[in-house]
Amino acid sequence: MPSAIEQIVDTYVRLKNRRGLDELMMHRQRLTVDLKSRSGYDFSLPIGQIDEEIAIIEAGLSRLKAESAGLGLSSPV
C-alpha cells in the first residue's frame, strides 16, 4: 500500500499541480534544515524519513516534467 506522501504526490502529478509539489518540497526542505540545526536529541530518524519523502516528491516532479514534455508543453505547469 502506498504511503500517504506517495498518494499525495500521485494526486498532484495526476492533476498536473506543479505548485503543490513545489510547496511540498519546500516544506520538507525547511523541516530538514530546522531539525539539523537543533541539538540535544538524535533527529536522524525523522531527517531520514523526510529525505525519503523528498526523494518521492522529486520523482513526482520528474514524472510531471516528462508528461509535460511528452505533451509538447514548453511552459512550466
BELFEN-V209587 format. One record per residue. N is the residue number from 1. RES is the residue in three letters. NEAR is the number of other ideal C-beta (glycine too) atoms within 12 Angstrom. Layout:
# BELFEN-V209587
n:res:near
N:RES:NEAR
N:RES:NEAR
This chain:
# BELFEN-V209587
n:res:near
1:MET:5
2:PRO:12
3:SER:15
4:ALA:14
5:ILE:27
6:GLU:21
7:GLN:15
8:ILE:25
9:VAL:35
10:ASP:22
11:THR:19
12:TYR:29
13:VAL:29
14:ARG:16
15:LEU:17
16:LYS:22
17:ASN:21
18:ARG:26
19:ARG:16
20:GLY:24
21:LEU:35
22:ASP:21
23:GLU:18
24:LEU:30
25:MET:29
26:MET:17
27:HIS:20
28:ARG:29
29:GLN:21
30:ARG:16
31:LEU:22
32:THR:24
33:VAL:16
34:ASP:15
35:LEU:23
36:LYS:19
37:SER:12
38:ARG:15
39:SER:8
40:GLY:7
41:TYR:11
42:ASP:12
43:PHE:20
44:SER:14
45:LEU:12
46:PRO:19
47:ILE:23
48:GLY:16
49:GLN:20
50:ILE:27
51:ASP:22
52:GLU:20
53:GLU:28
54:ILE:27
55:ALA:20
56:ILE:29
57:ILE:33
58:GLU:23
59:ALA:22
60:GLY:34
61:LEU:30
62:SER:18
63:ARG:24
64:LEU:32
65:LYS:22
66:ALA:15
67:GLU:20
68:SER:19
69:ALA:15
70:GLY:10
71:LEU:13
72:GLY:8
73:LEU:15
74:SER:9
75:SER:11
76:PRO:15
77:VAL:23
